[in-house]
Amino acid sequence: MDNSNFVKNQRELDKFQRTDLLFNYNTLDHLRPPNLPSKVCIWDETLRDGEQTPGVSLTINEKIDIAKLLDEINVDIIAVGYPAVSEDEKIAAKMLTRESFTHAKIAAPARTVKLDIDACIDCDIPEIPIFYPVSELALKLVLRKSYETAYEDITTAIQYSKDHGIITDFVLMDATRTEFESLKKFCKVALEAGADKIVIADTVGCMGPIAMRYYIRNLKEYLDTLGGTAISIHCHNDLGLAHANTLVAIEEGANYPHVCVNGYGERAGNTPLEELVTSLYFLYGIKTVKLEKLYELANLVEAYFGLPLSTHKAIVGVNSFSHESGLHIHAILSGGPIAIEPFSPKLVGRERKFYMGKFSGRSTIKYILKIARIQVTDQEIYEILQRIKHRPGVPTKEESLKAMKAIKEQITRAYSGLNPLEFWNIVEDVTGKRPKDERLYGQVY
């Protein structure tokens, strides 16, 4: 079959979009969030939080390629790494700041430590988000510091960064598990020290959308009493709610959402860039990045990270615009793609695909044969369909599961970081000692 004709016919289908026959609740004026910002700036963390995905390690050239494409699609801010973590990371950050970007600005984080901030300064980083854990648990059990000492640390660090002419933000780590009066005090201290943005981090992804709405709404009201400031939101996906929580935070006025391409990141990952920007456009008409480049970006990052995406990943997964069900394909051919899809795949740089298989129907066969200009009878269509559904040589369910399990185990081994036995060998080389309990050889704490 001539694939060009197939693609042409698919595109012709997209012109048949009778949206006037559908009711769209998203467009109801009284449902539009009153605090929704008119402009949302996308802050990408792929090269920082994204690279912290276990087992991932990017080369400098790979980082540059990703940053260049992020800039090309009009991402506003790119966090290029953490310069203080190692000399290699510092070199990479420095090289990235020397690249020419047409739209994106560069940022890199630091603790409230002079050495961290100096590392950013040495790399000519123009914006530094300074992070500090603010929950009572973190202060008492991790940092073992008083609130007064914490305030001093934050004030000194922000002022030191600002004295060097750097845009400086304050990241409240574990903010969503911090009592609100305490949170307000930390924000006040940071703003009085000169912070340009307040960044709320749902560090362990524990917030629900209803709680996030309450939280950001009250925070914005408080910050407005201090003169107002930009609010960033940084969500982790431990409960699968990072995208929803980020969207809710934006609806309540947060205008610098943090994202990672493909939702990569520590543990369960971060808010996926491609999902958030598409939602903002589809739900509220807010334009952020060039949506038609999303699939290209997703494929590039997937290849460099070496972590395959789920086939049903929203927006960029292989199956996100694929159809096999005869009922669905019949609906598309009768009522247009809008009958089954929320928007055309062209919007995000994709093409629609029809698959043949167990659930295929007559409409699919008729459609494809019509494109190929092959005339057939109803009986011939029936025979073709039966052969598709009962074709020989198809792997059994057990065989498929076994193959998938083997692939999963191979990927897990490749991205599990340092082999536990290698770790204990290093310990022995350095200390001359090994653990007596051999069960420890299979694990690192």
Steps between C-alpha positions, in 0.01 A plus 500: 500500500622852420572642846493858368140450391414357841650801680323735257167336572565522874560871464182536301318339792628773731317761294177325590472628858141580597578657837171689476325171577692449825448668837825620657477556875851643499372812324234594756584853617397442860738202523806690381727548805500871598866491610628340180803702381490645150857381435666181621878460476628145466798413722663176385689278744592214264876565521489530880221308672440290190859380485469393863293207372688193631745366243492804269819687416511744210807607306567869451406476132173327589420776749570762236276323246213483749547862610508619138172326421341629821601848389366437149155411632502820714546365851557809718753375756734200485660367817830373360615289794647540846851655465606430860440125482820418307767650278350330195159649577659842540678471164176396331309792654772743392491370142122530489508862615737573212256363243283741307130473584235702321222477758589302813679637807739284702475408868681271745428424867699546817467426868533785749872435482751752365693229312182398313418856404862566398489195275200652322672839480810335349273354229341842428157367600254793476230349728549295817216323681632461856339205673445428866288234678239677711288228660535453873624145446776619267610779733503290819615159377692565176659844528479512881461879489277749676259717308712806579811337354302392194380857444859624525622239250229593251547875537879483466489275194235701313671830572839360393353383169312827445818700574650333193215624279337159467128429479445301818206279589420322823395135484308378804579129505232282658276806501182294468568330835575825681250670732365808323597764758854369493496503121389864496793596720750329267349682202516834680865446593588408140317795347650747747844364404421575135367174353350545153277191501352267757524135394267255672629143490270203554820308566350159573192536280258472789257780415156443350343746253237631745766565763729657240226740393442610860873526560595713197192721530583588860870537427433742214267706718771522765776586253279773353491666843882515480495663159458187289753285318525230236413151624664185366362153561718187505308173528614140531289212374506252789119472498466559127366851568788724391327617182165557674661684793704722270193583293302588812785718628501689170124543522559674834768736367832312490662610175838320492426125498796262517489208255713216363479358148313166505446539876848369580651567842571348839282215625170524306614808310376856455227690319527405130568802280303365203188429708493833679552728199244308294247520784555874539433554130210256466319593822567873523649615170825595674788480253840413645730297273491378140277197546581357158860435615402301811528157342843576359614619843353195674679262263833679540488493880376141507797395285757687710352385831474144373174448689216385273166672543179313563317432173190670641683806638278805447588727205827329399443126558498278189132412547367840604356561150469137390177309442419131454140470617265471206235695692740789559625510143143489370421799724801689363408428139136594563522798733859608450799442734344736755253217574777308678798738538495824704716681244686431178839326539643765268475745790785322679698385198343153474322291238198280555546124457252222430607153616378162382426236761250312711264798535510623139173548313362525148526880491877483540539253213269699272682826577849367432401312185324809369823697540684222315228510228420132542138402443372214714174328581350474848591131504864581420509757778363237739765250392782756537374592846482137614855435387624808685328392822608139481840523335750225585832558674370758746679466837288367784426722797747299708773542237439874479510542878824303521662718232383820668630382837842429349513847345397663829767311693764600245405868528495482881851351506629764261362789708540379855813708559800348673486123543480425878793260479708771328415732788628256761814437293570873508442506876746212543764670283474816711453355849627144470170378645191321371166434672477161665135462401514394134137595452619862490688425178171518317396842622625851569316720749 
